[in-house]
């Protein structure tokens, strides 16, 4: 079914799907068979990207949609039959991973050495763990299926597992993947080092899961595995503002840890660019745009002026306003649109737009690891705040901003300045930096949700206020009322699955009695 992969292109490898999609027991004969199913997992991850973006952004108040159907998510009016509740492609990734985990150890192939087999398993564990963490963040409790549905031996009826059980499994998968030491740091093909799971991707995923579960010591430990690494080809934070946009064009930058790849030269176009693109020749207009709040942030950066060589800070490279001479009917010259998936450099719609829709989608990059560590350090107490401020300043400085509250950690009064801070002030600064740094990368809602959840709801009020602050499409009193019920912070389980899985129970907020 699959040709020898050393002779195939990135396009061939990423687009391969096993015959019949649902792999049977007698399929597993060679290492190429295993690798084809691994490739299928990435294929389905790419299919999920529009969902990843909408799930991670629409409730967060940085991005809003003009699509009336999708607006139900940002307005907290979801129903269980809505298409955005569909988790089927996410579970397809899990299904492919489960198949590899079950069958790869039994493949009898003289060229299938243990190091290759364990590397494949590490990728499968990453795929499964990433998807379950994402499901937990969006649905809280979901069926935790660890069996491969390749024959009639496994039951399709599964009850929900608790969030704690899901997060525990995510962590166990990462530890299992790393235990053999076979998770790669690099691949033979340059694109694959960023486009396939590596040990760096596993470290970032584990840090993410630990931050979510308020295991701050382990979060810091796994962040440090990336930030303190000395491998020659490790991911590194790019300190030069001039390099910021290279993460999006051409992509696969040094700062990237893991991203999903497309390549137009291999006849690939991505499936999410139309959410953001201003297209003069099409009736389709960008359905996802920067909110007024983000417009104000962008204008504030613009008011600060340009960087030394005339390039602009990250918010002005992440958004654009149509040139007055290029306004297209419905496109307002005062409306900020998303540029990072559309452009090639500074926002210049007349000359800097991509020729093709093949932007990659970044899952993890080093700046996020730094800010995850900063959050964990903040939660550890004031003795760790100087290090948190150091990380914040690195991200701010790269964006052309001055130090946080002008704190120079080399100055004599740095300790006194830090002593004047408080936990919430630091958290809000980090979340603000994350909002600007990762706009439209599917992160904002989870950051706000983390704020509302931590320390037994200590900052629930601030969480709700931030959601209200960014929302510009529904009644704010409605949001305030809805979010008092913590079950409403999560989406309803898909109605089709409720009907077909006799053991599956709906999120209480969306039950028929509500």
TIBAMAR-411447 format. One line per field, with one value per residue (C-alpha): residue number from 0; residue in three letters; chain; y, x, z. Coordinates in nm, 2 decimals. Layout:
// residues N
seq: (NUM;...)
type: (ALA;...)
mol: (A;...)
y: (Y;...)
x: (X;...)
z: (Z;...)
//
This chain:
// residues 514
seq: (0;1;2;3;4;5;6;7;8;9;10;11;12;13;14;15;16;17;18;19;20;21;22;23;24;25;26;27;28;29;30;31;32;33;34;35;36;37;38;39;40;41;42;43;44;45;46;47;48;49;50;51;52;53;54;55;56;57;58;59;60;61;62;63;64;65;66;67;68;69;70;71;72;73;74;75;76;77;78;79;80;81;82;83;84;85;86;87;88;89;90;91;92;93;94;95;96;97;98;99;100;101;102;103;104;105;106;107;108;109;110;111;112;113;114;115;116;117;118;119;120;121;122;123;124;125;126;127;128;129;130;131;132;133;134;135;136;137;138;139;140;141;142;143;144;145;146;147;148;149;150;151;152;153;154;155;156;157;158;159;160;161;162;163;164;165;166;167;168;169;170;171;172;173;174;175;176;177;178;179;180;181;182;183;184;185;186;187;188;189;190;191;192;193;194;195;196;197;198;199;200;201;202;203;204;205;206;207;208;209;210;211;212;213;214;215;216;217;218;219;220;221;222;223;224;225;226;227;228;229;230;231;232;233;234;235;236;237;238;239;240;241;242;243;244;245;246;247;248;249;250;251;252;253;254;255;256;257;258;259;260;261;262;263;264;265;266;267;268;269;270;271;272;273;274;275;276;277;278;279;280;281;282;283;284;285;286;287;288;289;290;291;292;293;294;295;296;297;298;299;300;301;302;303;304;305;306;307;308;309;310;311;312;313;314;315;316;317;318;319;320;321;322;323;324;325;326;327;328;329;330;331;332;333;334;335;336;337;338;339;340;341;342;343;344;345;346;347;348;349;350;351;352;353;354;355;356;357;358;359;360;361;362;363;364;365;366;367;368;369;370;371;372;373;374;375;376;377;378;379;380;381;382;383;384;385;386;387;388;389;390;391;392;393;394;395;396;397;398;399;400;401;402;403;404;405;406;407;408;409;410;411;412;413;414;415;416;417;418;419;420;421;422;423;424;425;426;427;428;429;430;431;432;433;434;435;436;437;438;439;440;441;442;443;444;445;446;447;448;449;450;451;452;453;454;455;456;457;458;459;460;461;462;463;464;465;466;467;468;469;470;471;472;473;474;475;476;477;478;479;480;481;482;483;484;485;486;487;488;489;490;491;492;493;494;495;496;497;498;499;500;501;502;503;504;505;506;507;508;509;510;511;512;513)
type: (UNK;UNK;UNK;UNK;UNK;UNK;UNK;UNK;UNK;UNK;UNK;UNK;UNK;UNK;UNK;UNK;UNK;UNK;UNK;UNK;UNK;UNK;UNK;UNK;UNK;UNK;UNK;UNK;UNK;UNK;UNK;UNK;UNK;UNK;UNK;UNK;UNK;UNK;UNK;UNK;UNK;UNK;UNK;UNK;UNK;UNK;UNK;UNK;UNK;UNK;UNK;UNK;UNK;UNK;UNK;UNK;UNK;UNK;UNK;UNK;UNK;UNK;UNK;UNK;UNK;UNK;UNK;UNK;UNK;UNK;UNK;UNK;UNK;UNK;UNK;UNK;UNK;UNK;UNK;UNK;UNK;UNK;UNK;UNK;UNK;UNK;UNK;UNK;UNK;UNK;UNK;UNK;UNK;UNK;UNK;UNK;UNK;UNK;UNK;UNK;UNK;UNK;UNK;UNK;UNK;UNK;UNK;UNK;UNK;UNK;UNK;UNK;UNK;UNK;UNK;UNK;UNK;UNK;UNK;UNK;UNK;UNK;UNK;UNK;UNK;UNK;UNK;UNK;UNK;UNK;UNK;UNK;UNK;UNK;UNK;UNK;UNK;UNK;UNK;UNK;UNK;UNK;UNK;UNK;UNK;UNK;UNK;UNK;UNK;UNK;UNK;UNK;UNK;UNK;UNK;UNK;UNK;UNK;UNK;UNK;UNK;UNK;UNK;UNK;UNK;UNK;UNK;UNK;UNK;UNK;UNK;UNK;UNK;UNK;UNK;UNK;UNK;UNK;UNK;UNK;UNK;UNK;UNK;UNK;UNK;UNK;UNK;UNK;UNK;UNK;UNK;UNK;UNK;UNK;UNK;UNK;UNK;UNK;UNK;UNK;UNK;UNK;UNK;UNK;UNK;UNK;UNK;UNK;UNK;UNK;UNK;UNK;UNK;UNK;UNK;UNK;UNK;UNK;UNK;UNK;UNK;UNK;UNK;UNK;UNK;UNK;UNK;UNK;UNK;UNK;UNK;UNK;UNK;UNK;UNK;UNK;UNK;UNK;UNK;UNK;UNK;UNK;UNK;UNK;UNK;UNK;UNK;UNK;UNK;UNK;UNK;UNK;UNK;UNK;UNK;UNK;UNK;UNK;UNK;UNK;UNK;UNK;UNK;UNK;UNK;UNK;UNK;UNK;UNK;UNK;UNK;UNK;UNK;UNK;UNK;UNK;UNK;UNK;UNK;UNK;UNK;UNK;UNK;UNK;UNK;UNK;UNK;UNK;UNK;UNK;UNK;UNK;UNK;UNK;UNK;UNK;UNK;UNK;UNK;UNK;UNK;UNK;UNK;UNK;UNK;UNK;UNK;UNK;UNK;UNK;UNK;UNK;UNK;UNK;UNK;UNK;UNK;UNK;UNK;UNK;UNK;UNK;UNK;UNK;UNK;UNK;UNK;UNK;UNK;UNK;UNK;UNK;UNK;UNK;UNK;UNK;UNK;UNK;UNK;UNK;UNK;UNK;UNK;UNK;UNK;UNK;UNK;UNK;UNK;UNK;UNK;UNK;UNK;UNK;UNK;UNK;UNK;UNK;UNK;UNK;UNK;UNK;UNK;UNK;UNK;UNK;UNK;UNK;UNK;UNK;UNK;UNK;UNK;UNK;UNK;UNK;UNK;UNK;UNK;UNK;UNK;UNK;UNK;UNK;UNK;UNK;UNK;UNK;UNK;UNK;UNK;UNK;UNK;UNK;UNK;UNK;UNK;UNK;UNK;UNK;UNK;UNK;UNK;UNK;UNK;UNK;UNK;UNK;UNK;UNK;UNK;UNK;UNK;UNK;UNK;UNK;UNK;UNK;UNK;UNK;UNK;UNK;UNK;UNK;UNK;UNK;UNK;UNK;UNK;UNK;UNK;UNK;UNK;UNK;UNK;UNK;UNK;UNK;UNK;UNK;UNK;UNK;UNK;UNK;UNK;UNK;UNK;UNK;UNK;UNK;UNK;UNK;UNK;UNK;UNK;UNK;UNK;UNK;UNK;UNK;UNK;UNK;UNK;UNK;UNK;UNK;UNK;UNK;UNK;UNK;UNK;UNK;UNK;UNK;UNK;UNK;UNK;UNK;UNK;UNK;UNK;UNK;UNK;UNK;UNK;UNK;UNK;UNK;UNK;UNK;UNK;UNK;UNK;UNK;UNK;UNK;UNK;UNK;UNK;UNK;UNK;UNK;UNK;UNK;UNK;UNK;UNK;UNK;UNK;UNK;UNK;UNK;UNK;UNK)
mol: (A;A;A;A;A;A;A;A;A;A;A;A;A;A;A;A;A;A;A;A;A;A;A;A;A;A;A;A;A;A;A;A;A;A;A;A;A;A;A;A;A;A;A;A;A;A;A;A;A;A;A;A;A;A;A;A;A;A;A;A;A;A;A;A;A;A;A;A;A;A;A;A;A;A;A;A;A;A;A;A;A;A;A;A;A;A;A;A;A;A;A;A;A;A;A;A;A;A;A;A;A;A;A;A;A;A;A;A;A;A;A;A;A;A;A;A;A;A;A;A;A;A;A;A;A;A;A;A;A;A;A;A;A;A;A;A;A;A;A;A;A;A;A;A;A;A;A;A;A;A;A;A;A;A;A;A;A;A;A;A;A;A;A;A;A;A;A;A;A;A;A;A;A;A;A;A;A;A;A;A;A;A;A;A;A;A;A;A;A;A;A;A;A;A;A;A;A;A;A;A;A;A;A;A;A;A;A;A;A;A;A;A;A;A;A;A;A;A;A;A;A;A;A;A;A;A;A;A;A;A;A;A;A;A;A;A;A;A;A;A;A;A;A;A;A;A;A;A;A;A;A;A;A;A;A;A;A;A;A;A;A;A;A;A;A;A;A;A;A;A;A;A;A;A;A;A;A;A;A;A;A;A;A;A;A;A;A;A;A;A;A;A;A;A;A;A;A;A;A;A;A;A;A;A;A;A;A;A;A;A;A;A;A;A;A;A;A;A;A;A;A;A;A;A;A;A;A;A;A;A;A;A;A;A;A;A;A;A;A;A;A;A;A;A;A;A;A;A;A;A;A;A;A;A;A;A;A;A;A;A;A;A;A;A;A;A;A;A;A;A;A;A;A;A;A;A;A;A;A;A;A;A;A;A;A;A;A;A;A;A;A;A;A;A;A;A;A;A;A;A;A;A;A;A;A;A;A;A;A;A;A;A;A;A;A;A;A;A;A;A;A;A;A;A;A;A;A;A;A;A;A;A;A;A;A;A;A;A;A;A;A;A;A;A;A;A;A;A;A;A;A;A;A;A;A;A;A;A;A;A;A;A;A;A;A;A;A;A;A;A;A;A;A;A;A;A;A;A;A;A;A;A;A;A;A;A;A;A;A;A;A;A;A;A;A;A;A;A;A;A;A;A;A;A;A;A;A;A;A;A;A;A;A;A)
y: (0.00;0.25;0.29;0.30;0.63;0.74;0.79;0.98;1.35;1.55;1.55;1.18;1.11;1.35;1.26;0.88;0.69;0.32;0.12;0.13;0.37;0.13;-0.09;-0.47;-0.72;-0.86;-0.53;-0.50;-0.67;-0.41;-0.09;0.09;-0.02;0.12;0.45;0.48;0.47;0.72;0.95;0.90;1.04;1.36;1.37;1.38;1.63;1.86;1.80;1.92;2.26;2.47;2.31;2.37;2.74;2.78;2.59;2.78;3.13;3.20;3.21;3.40;3.75;3.81;3.67;3.68;3.52;3.67;3.32;3.30;2.93;2.94;3.25;3.02;2.91;3.26;3.36;3.06;2.94;2.60;2.30;1.94;1.91;2.19;2.09;2.25;1.98;1.72;1.55;1.27;1.37;1.41;1.06;0.94;1.06;0.87;0.56;0.56;0.61;0.32;0.10;0.17;0.12;-0.22;-0.36;-0.20;-0.42;-0.73;-0.64;-0.90;-0.73;-0.79;-0.42;-0.30;-0.23;-0.15;0.21;0.27;0.09;0.28;0.61;0.53;0.45;0.78;0.96;0.76;0.84;1.21;1.20;1.03;1.24;1.57;1.49;1.38;1.70;1.90;1.71;1.76;2.13;2.16;1.89;1.82;1.46;1.24;0.86;0.75;0.48;0.31;0.01;-0.01;-0.04;-0.27;-0.56;-0.65;-0.73;-0.38;-0.23;0.09;0.19;0.38;0.60;0.93;0.93;1.21;1.49;1.37;1.03;1.18;1.41;1.12;0.92;1.21;1.22;0.85;0.84;1.11;0.93;0.60;0.77;0.92;0.61;0.42;0.72;0.66;0.98;1.17;1.52;1.56;1.37;1.31;1.55;1.91;1.96;1.64;1.78;2.03;1.84;1.51;1.46;1.48;1.46;1.84;1.81;1.56;1.79;2.08;1.87;1.75;2.10;2.20;1.91;1.98;2.35;2.26;2.03;2.28;2.06;2.35;2.18;1.93;2.20;2.39;2.06;1.98;2.35;2.34;2.03;2.26;2.59;2.45;2.20;2.21;1.98;2.12;2.12;2.21;2.45;2.80;3.13;3.38;3.71;3.93;4.10;4.08;3.70;3.69;3.66;3.38;3.15;3.19;3.25;3.03;2.84;2.55;2.81;2.74;2.85;2.60;2.28;2.11;2.23;2.08;2.13;2.21;2.27;2.42;2.30;1.95;2.06;2.10;2.39;2.42;2.41;2.72;3.01;3.11;3.18;3.48;3.58;3.90;3.78;4.03;3.76;3.55;3.62;3.46;3.71;3.64;3.51;3.54;3.88;4.06;4.20;4.57;4.50;4.36;4.65;4.88;4.67;4.69;5.06;5.11;4.93;5.14;5.45;5.34;5.37;5.13;4.91;5.02;4.88;4.99;4.65;4.65;4.47;4.13;4.26;4.47;4.17;3.95;4.18;4.42;4.69;4.69;4.97;5.25;5.20;4.83;4.83;4.56;4.65;4.51;4.54;4.84;5.03;5.05;4.67;4.47;4.13;3.84;3.85;3.58;3.31;3.53;3.74;3.69;3.98;4.31;4.38;4.51;4.37;4.52;4.33;4.10;3.85;3.49;3.35;3.03;2.90;2.68;2.83;2.58;2.57;2.58;2.37;2.45;2.70;2.81;3.14;2.95;2.72;3.03;3.18;2.85;2.84;3.20;3.11;2.81;3.02;3.28;3.02;2.89;3.21;3.54;3.38;3.27;3.59;3.74;3.45;3.48;3.85;3.76;3.53;3.80;4.06;3.84;3.79;4.16;4.28;4.05;4.22;4.57;4.64;4.77;4.56;4.48;4.78;4.89;4.63;4.59;4.27;4.39;4.71;4.76;4.82;4.52;4.32;4.61;4.65;4.28;4.29;4.54;4.29;4.04;3.71;3.84;4.12;3.88;3.63;3.90;4.03;3.68;3.62;3.96;3.87;3.53;3.69;3.92;3.66;3.38;3.55;3.32;3.02;2.85;2.94;3.22;3.04;2.78;3.05;3.22;2.89;2.81;3.14;3.06;2.70;2.75;2.75;2.62;2.92;3.19;3.40;3.30;3.66;3.79;3.51;3.60;3.97;3.90;3.69;3.97;4.23;4.07;3.96;4.20;3.99;3.91;4.05;4.07;4.01;3.67;3.58;3.68;3.47;3.16;3.15;3.13;2.76;2.60;2.33;2.60;2.66;2.34;2.24;1.99;1.63;1.56;1.45;1.18;1.01;1.05;0.86;0.59;0.53;0.40;0.47;0.83;1.11;1.47;1.76;1.86;2.22;2.09;1.81;1.80;1.92;2.25)
x: (0.00;0.27;0.59;0.93;0.91;1.26;1.16;0.84;0.79;0.64;0.32;0.31;0.38;0.13;-0.15;-0.12;-0.42;-0.44;-0.68;-1.03;-0.91;-1.01;-0.71;-0.76;-0.56;-0.39;-0.26;0.05;0.33;0.61;0.75;0.61;0.26;0.31;0.45;0.15;-0.09;0.13;0.10;-0.27;-0.28;-0.11;-0.35;-0.65;-0.48;-0.45;-0.82;-0.89;-0.72;-1.03;-1.18;-0.86;-0.88;-1.25;-1.24;-0.94;-1.04;-1.41;-1.49;-1.17;-1.25;-0.94;-1.11;-1.47;-1.66;-1.93;-2.05;-2.39;-2.36;-2.01;-2.11;-2.32;-1.99;-1.86;-2.20;-2.23;-2.54;-2.42;-2.65;-2.54;-2.64;-2.41;-2.14;-1.87;-1.93;-1.82;-1.51;-1.50;-1.18;-1.01;-1.11;-0.99;-0.64;-0.68;-0.80;-0.49;-0.26;-0.44;-0.38;-0.01;0.02;-0.15;0.00;0.35;0.51;0.40;0.52;0.77;1.00;1.38;1.44;1.21;1.46;1.36;1.48;1.25;0.96;0.99;1.02;0.69;0.53;0.65;0.47;0.15;0.16;0.20;-0.09;-0.32;-0.21;-0.24;-0.59;-0.71;-0.57;-0.76;-1.08;-1.05;-1.00;-1.31;-1.55;-1.39;-1.51;-1.50;-1.48;-1.12;-1.07;-0.74;-0.83;-0.79;-1.13;-1.00;-1.23;-1.54;-1.36;-1.38;-1.70;-1.81;-2.01;-1.79;-1.89;-1.72;-1.40;-1.33;-1.10;-0.85;-0.84;-0.79;-0.51;-0.34;-0.35;-0.21;0.09;0.13;0.14;0.41;0.62;0.58;0.68;1.00;1.09;1.27;1.48;1.37;1.17;1.37;1.52;1.55;1.44;1.63;1.40;1.40;1.02;0.97;1.17;0.89;0.61;0.64;0.64;0.98;1.10;1.07;0.70;0.65;0.82;0.59;0.28;0.37;0.44;0.10;-0.08;0.10;0.01;-0.35;-0.36;-0.18;0.13;0.36;0.68;0.65;0.55;0.87;1.07;0.95;0.98;1.34;1.40;1.35;1.47;1.79;1.87;2.21;2.14;2.29;1.95;1.72;1.43;1.54;1.37;1.44;1.53;1.54;1.21;1.31;1.28;0.93;0.74;0.95;0.76;0.46;0.64;0.80;0.74;0.92;1.15;1.40;1.15;0.89;0.85;0.57;0.35;0.12;0.26;0.13;0.33;0.18;0.48;0.35;-0.01;-0.12;-0.34;-0.44;-0.80;-0.82;-0.67;-1.02;-1.12;-0.88;-0.81;-0.94;-1.01;-1.10;-1.21;-1.43;-1.76;-1.61;-1.48;-1.27;-1.51;-1.27;-1.14;-0.96;-1.20;-1.22;-1.01;-0.73;-0.77;-0.69;-0.39;-0.26;-0.31;-0.13;0.17;0.15;0.15;0.48;0.64;0.85;1.15;1.49;1.47;1.11;0.95;0.66;0.60;0.42;0.06;0.11;0.27;-0.02;-0.29;-0.35;-0.59;-0.67;-0.50;-0.74;-0.67;-0.74;-1.06;-1.29;-1.66;-1.74;-1.39;-1.36;-1.02;-1.06;-1.11;-0.81;-0.78;-0.55;-0.23;-0.01;-0.16;-0.20;0.12;0.48;0.63;0.51;0.14;0.13;-0.17;-0.06;0.26;0.31;0.03;0.10;0.07;-0.07;-0.28;-0.02;0.06;0.15;-0.04;0.19;0.09;0.38;0.67;0.93;0.77;0.47;0.70;0.86;0.52;0.39;0.70;0.64;0.28;0.40;0.67;0.41;0.20;0.49;0.52;0.71;1.05;1.01;0.88;1.21;1.26;0.90;0.96;1.28;1.09;0.81;1.07;1.23;0.90;0.81;1.15;1.14;0.81;0.96;0.81;1.00;1.04;0.74;0.68;1.03;1.18;1.55;1.66;2.02;1.93;1.98;1.61;1.48;1.41;1.21;1.01;0.93;0.82;0.55;0.39;0.11;0.01;-0.29;-0.09;0.18;-0.08;-0.27;0.06;0.15;-0.20;-0.19;0.15;0.01;-0.30;-0.09;0.18;-0.05;-0.35;-0.54;-0.32;-0.60;-0.47;-0.67;-0.98;-0.77;-0.57;-0.88;-1.03;-0.71;-0.75;-1.11;-1.02;-0.71;-0.69;-1.05;-1.19;-0.99;-1.00;-1.35;-1.47;-1.17;-1.21;-1.57;-1.48;-1.21;-1.45;-1.70;-1.44;-1.35;-1.70;-1.87;-2.15;-2.39;-2.55;-2.28;-2.54;-2.61;-2.24;-2.21;-2.52;-2.42;-2.06;-2.17;-2.24;-1.89;-2.04;-2.12;-1.74;-1.73;-1.91;-2.20;-2.11;-2.22;-2.58;-2.51;-2.27;-2.52;-2.77;-2.54;-2.34;-2.58;-2.33;-2.26;-2.41;-2.45;-2.28;-2.53;-2.56;-2.69;-2.91;-3.27;-3.39;-3.21)
z: (0.00;0.08;-0.12;0.06;0.24;0.17;-0.19;-0.12;-0.08;0.21;0.01;-0.04;0.32;0.47;0.24;0.27;0.42;0.48;0.26;0.40;0.67;0.94;0.96;0.99;1.19;0.89;0.76;0.98;0.79;0.77;0.92;0.61;0.71;1.06;0.92;0.69;0.99;1.17;0.86;0.87;1.23;1.11;0.81;1.04;1.27;0.96;0.89;1.24;1.21;1.15;1.45;1.66;1.57;1.64;1.97;2.09;1.98;1.95;2.32;2.41;2.28;2.06;1.75;1.65;1.36;1.14;1.06;1.23;1.29;1.45;1.65;1.87;2.03;2.09;2.23;2.46;2.28;2.17;2.13;2.11;1.75;1.63;1.39;1.61;1.87;1.63;1.77;1.51;1.34;1.67;1.76;1.42;1.52;1.85;1.66;1.43;1.74;1.92;1.62;1.61;1.99;1.96;1.65;1.60;1.87;1.69;1.34;1.22;0.97;0.97;0.89;1.17;1.44;1.79;1.76;1.46;1.63;1.95;1.76;1.58;1.91;2.06;1.77;1.83;2.20;2.12;1.88;2.13;2.43;2.24;2.13;2.47;2.63;2.37;2.43;2.81;2.76;2.55;2.69;3.03;3.05;2.74;2.66;2.71;2.45;2.46;2.24;1.86;1.69;1.41;1.47;1.67;1.99;2.14;2.27;2.10;2.41;2.65;2.95;3.01;3.21;3.45;3.36;3.62;3.46;3.11;3.22;3.41;3.08;2.89;3.13;3.12;2.74;2.74;3.00;2.81;2.48;2.64;2.85;2.56;2.46;2.10;2.05;1.79;1.83;1.45;1.14;0.81;0.62;0.75;0.73;0.94;1.23;1.28;1.11;1.31;1.68;1.85;2.20;2.21;2.12;2.40;2.65;2.54;2.56;2.91;3.03;2.89;3.06;3.39;3.38;3.31;3.61;3.84;3.87;3.86;3.96;3.67;3.43;3.51;3.48;3.13;3.01;3.12;2.91;2.61;2.75;2.90;2.63;2.46;2.17;1.85;1.67;1.96;1.92;2.03;2.11;1.83;2.00;1.69;1.61;1.25;1.26;1.42;1.09;0.96;1.20;0.97;0.64;0.53;0.85;1.02;1.20;1.47;1.73;1.61;1.82;1.63;1.34;1.08;0.73;0.39;0.08;-0.24;-0.44;-0.37;-0.47;-0.11;0.02;0.38;0.50;0.72;0.52;0.39;0.75;0.74;0.38;0.21;-0.14;-0.41;-0.66;-0.44;-0.27;0.03;0.29;0.60;0.86;1.15;1.25;1.53;1.79;1.88;2.19;1.97;1.73;2.02;2.12;1.76;1.74;2.07;1.92;1.60;1.81;1.96;1.62;1.41;1.49;1.38;1.03;0.97;1.05;1.29;1.62;1.63;1.65;1.34;1.17;1.28;1.15;0.86;0.74;0.37;0.19;0.11;-0.26;-0.23;-0.02;-0.15;-0.12;0.22;0.36;0.58;0.58;0.96;1.01;1.12;0.96;1.04;0.84;0.99;0.77;0.47;0.43;0.36;0.56;0.70;0.64;0.28;0.11;-0.22;-0.24;0.06;0.04;-0.01;-0.36;-0.23;0.07;0.23;0.57;0.83;1.17;1.47;1.77;2.00;1.98;2.23;2.33;2.46;2.66;2.82;2.91;3.04;3.27;3.37;3.48;3.67;3.84;3.93;4.10;4.29;4.50;4.52;4.55;4.18;4.04;3.93;3.70;3.57;3.50;3.31;3.08;3.03;2.94;2.68;2.50;2.54;2.42;2.11;2.03;2.05;2.39;2.70;3.02;3.22;3.45;3.35;3.57;3.49;3.67;3.67;3.86;4.23;4.29;4.09;4.41;4.56;4.23;4.22;4.59;4.49;4.25;4.32;4.18;3.97;3.82;3.70;3.57;3.38;3.22;3.10;2.96;2.79;2.63;2.53;2.38;2.15;2.07;1.98;1.83;1.60;1.70;1.90;2.25;2.40;2.53;2.71;2.88;3.01;3.11;3.30;3.49;3.59;3.71;3.91;4.29;4.32;4.13;4.30;3.99;3.85;3.87;3.67;3.42;3.35;3.33;3.06;2.86;2.87;2.79;2.45;2.34;2.10;1.95;2.23;2.55;2.82;3.10;2.92;2.94;3.30;3.38;3.18;3.31;3.67;3.59;3.55;3.33;3.07;3.03;2.83;2.51;2.49;2.38;2.02;2.01;1.75;2.00;2.28;2.07;1.96;2.28;2.54;2.82;2.73;2.94;2.84;3.01;3.28;3.16;2.82;2.95;2.83;3.17;3.14)
//
